[in-house]
């Protein structure tokens, strides 16, 4: 609780006007702290769900991985058609079963950010997948950039409802990309310097 005293600080006289305005500040502050705490709780819960995914891949546990996805989610993964609703989970199950039959898998999520708003969250970053063929041969590293949308269900659990990913590209500066595209924006910016 913020306390207010008016006048000379050595006398510590109480000023009711300051107390009233500071009371409102305290109330607003506790609301902001509560919202921040809820956001941190949500981010923590989504990170915990990502841990479930990582452990599922590590242990070739298809059910553990699927438990993080909503029953009717949308999958717009790179290199395949888009799947919606129950079909998405059916296709994901088949892909995971094939993956684990053929490879020992290490999956590493690299989260850039998670933004929450009520019962919806958006997360983006990179996923690194190291595939070691069970039949022998060199390991393969696949890195995708992704966006996942999460919904909080009635049990306050977070589940993935939308996945969009594609193969990561080599980083480059915006200026280099603009030059490749023949954009005049680069030369205009350079002319201002």
C-alpha positions as CSV (number, residue, x, y, z in Angstrom):
1,X,0.0,0.0,0.0
2,X,1.3,3.4,-0.9
3,X,1.0,5.9,2.0
4,X,1.1,9.7,1.5
5,X,2.1,12.4,3.9
6,X,1.8,16.0,3.1
7,X,4.1,19.0,4.0
8,X,7.4,18.7,5.7
9,X,8.6,15.1,5.6
10,X,9.9,15.4,9.2
11,X,6.4,16.1,10.6
12,X,4.7,13.2,8.6
13,X,1.3,14.9,8.5
14,X,-1.4,12.9,6.8
15,X,-3.1,14.4,3.7
16,X,-6.4,12.8,2.9
17,X,-6.5,14.2,-0.6
18,X,-3.2,12.5,-1.4
19,X,-4.4,9.2,0.2
20,X,-7.5,9.2,-2.0
21,X,-5.6,9.6,-5.3
22,X,-3.0,7.1,-4.2
23,X,-5.7,4.6,-3.2
24,X,-6.9,4.8,-6.8
25,X,-3.3,4.3,-8.0
26,X,-2.9,1.3,-5.7
27,X,-6.1,-0.2,-7.1
28,X,-5.1,0.4,-10.7
29,X,-1.6,-0.9,-9.9
30,X,-3.0,-4.1,-8.4
31,X,-5.1,-4.6,-11.5
32,X,-2.1,-4.1,-13.7
33,X,0.0,-6.4,-11.5
34,X,-2.8,-9.0,-11.7
35,X,-3.0,-8.7,-15.5
36,X,0.8,-9.0,-15.7
37,X,0.8,-12.0,-13.4
38,X,-1.9,-13.7,-15.6
39,X,0.1,-13.0,-18.7
40,X,3.2,-14.5,-17.1
41,X,1.1,-17.5,-15.9
42,X,-0.2,-18.0,-19.5
43,X,3.3,-17.7,-21.0
44,X,4.6,-20.2,-18.4
45,X,1.7,-22.6,-19.3
46,X,2.5,-22.3,-23.0
47,X,6.2,-22.9,-22.4
48,X,5.3,-25.9,-20.3
49,X,3.2,-27.2,-23.2
50,X,6.2,-26.7,-25.5
51,X,8.2,-28.8,-23.1
52,X,5.6,-31.5,-23.5
53,X,6.1,-31.3,-27.3
54,X,9.9,-31.5,-26.9
55,X,9.7,-34.5,-24.6
56,X,7.2,-36.1,-26.9
57,X,9.6,-35.9,-29.8
58,X,12.5,-37.0,-27.6
59,X,10.6,-40.1,-26.5
60,X,8.9,-40.8,-29.8
61,X,5.6,-40.4,-28.0
62,X,2.9,-39.6,-30.5
63,X,0.1,-39.3,-28.0
64,X,2.1,-36.8,-25.9
65,X,2.6,-34.6,-28.9
66,X,-1.0,-34.8,-30.0
67,X,-2.2,-33.9,-26.6
68,X,-0.9,-30.3,-27.1
69,X,-3.0,-29.8,-30.2
70,X,-6.7,-29.0,-30.2
71,X,-8.9,-31.8,-31.6
72,X,-9.9,-29.5,-34.5
73,X,-6.8,-27.5,-35.4
74,X,-5.5,-26.0,-38.7
75,X,-2.2,-27.2,-40.1
76,X,-0.6,-25.0,-42.7
77,X,2.9,-26.6,-42.6
78,X,5.4,-26.2,-45.4
79,X,5.6,-28.8,-48.1
80,X,2.1,-30.2,-47.7
81,X,-1.5,-29.4,-48.3
82,X,-3.4,-27.5,-45.6
83,X,-5.5,-29.6,-43.3
84,X,-8.4,-28.5,-41.1
85,X,-10.4,-29.8,-38.2
86,X,-10.1,-33.5,-37.3
87,X,-8.3,-34.3,-40.6
88,X,-5.3,-32.1,-39.4
89,X,-4.8,-34.3,-36.3
90,X,-5.3,-37.5,-38.3
91,X,-2.6,-36.4,-40.8
92,X,-0.3,-35.2,-38.0
93,X,-0.6,-38.6,-36.3
94,X,0.4,-40.4,-39.5
95,X,3.3,-38.0,-40.1
96,X,4.6,-38.5,-36.6
97,X,4.3,-42.3,-36.7
98,X,6.3,-42.4,-40.0
99,X,8.9,-39.9,-38.6
100,X,9.5,-42.1,-35.5
101,X,9.6,-45.3,-37.5
102,X,12.4,-43.9,-39.6
103,X,14.3,-41.5,-37.4
104,X,15.6,-40.8,-33.9
105,X,14.4,-37.3,-33.5
106,X,15.6,-34.3,-31.5
107,X,13.2,-31.3,-31.6
108,X,14.2,-27.9,-30.2
109,X,11.8,-24.9,-30.1
110,X,13.4,-21.5,-30.2
111,X,10.7,-19.1,-29.1
112,X,11.0,-15.5,-30.1
113,X,7.8,-14.3,-28.3
114,X,4.5,-15.2,-27.0
115,X,1.7,-12.6,-26.9
116,X,-1.5,-13.4,-25.0
117,X,-4.9,-11.7,-25.0
118,X,-7.6,-13.3,-22.9
119,X,-7.9,-16.9,-24.1
120,X,-5.8,-16.5,-27.3
121,X,-2.1,-16.5,-27.7
122,X,0.2,-16.1,-30.6
123,X,3.7,-17.6,-30.5
124,X,6.5,-17.4,-33.1
125,X,10.1,-18.4,-33.5
126,X,12.0,-21.4,-35.0
127,X,11.8,-25.1,-34.6
128,X,15.0,-27.1,-35.2
129,X,14.5,-30.8,-36.0
130,X,17.6,-33.1,-36.0
131,X,16.8,-36.4,-37.7
132,X,19.1,-39.4,-37.2
133,X,18.2,-42.2,-39.6
134,X,17.6,-45.5,-37.7
135,X,19.0,-47.3,-40.8
136,X,22.2,-45.4,-40.5
137,X,23.6,-42.4,-42.3
138,X,24.3,-38.8,-41.6
139,X,22.0,-36.7,-39.4
140,X,19.9,-34.1,-41.1
141,X,19.0,-30.7,-39.5
142,X,15.8,-29.0,-40.5
143,X,15.0,-25.5,-39.3
144,X,11.6,-23.9,-39.8
145,X,10.2,-20.5,-38.8
146,X,6.7,-20.8,-37.4
147,X,3.7,-19.1,-36.0
148,X,1.4,-20.9,-33.7
149,X,-2.0,-19.7,-32.4
150,X,-3.1,-21.1,-29.0
151,X,-6.5,-21.2,-27.3
152,X,-7.2,-21.7,-23.7
153,X,-9.9,-24.3,-23.2
154,X,-12.5,-24.7,-20.5
155,X,-10.0,-26.4,-18.2
156,X,-7.6,-23.5,-18.6
157,X,-5.2,-25.7,-20.7
158,X,-3.6,-24.1,-23.7
159,X,-3.8,-26.0,-27.0
160,X,-2.5,-25.3,-30.5
161,X,-5.3,-24.3,-32.9
162,X,-3.2,-23.1,-35.9
163,X,0.2,-23.9,-37.2
164,X,1.9,-22.1,-40.0
165,X,5.6,-22.8,-40.8
166,X,8.1,-22.8,-43.7
167,X,11.7,-23.6,-44.2
168,X,13.9,-20.9,-42.6
169,X,15.9,-18.7,-44.8
170,X,19.4,-17.3,-44.5
171,X,19.3,-14.0,-42.6
172,X,19.9,-10.8,-44.6
173,X,19.6,-7.1,-44.1
174,X,16.5,-5.3,-45.5
175,X,18.8,-3.1,-47.6
176,X,20.3,-6.1,-49.3
177,X,16.8,-7.6,-50.0
178,X,15.6,-4.2,-51.4
179,X,18.6,-4.0,-53.7
180,X,17.9,-7.5,-55.0
181,X,14.3,-6.4,-55.7
182,X,15.5,-3.3,-57.5
183,X,13.6,-1.1,-55.0
184,X,14.2,2.6,-55.2
185,X,13.6,2.8,-51.5
186,X,17.3,2.0,-50.8
187,X,18.7,4.7,-53.0
188,X,16.2,7.2,-51.7
189,X,17.2,6.4,-48.1
190,X,20.9,6.6,-49.1
191,X,20.3,10.0,-50.7
192,X,19.0,11.4,-47.4
193,X,22.2,10.6,-45.6
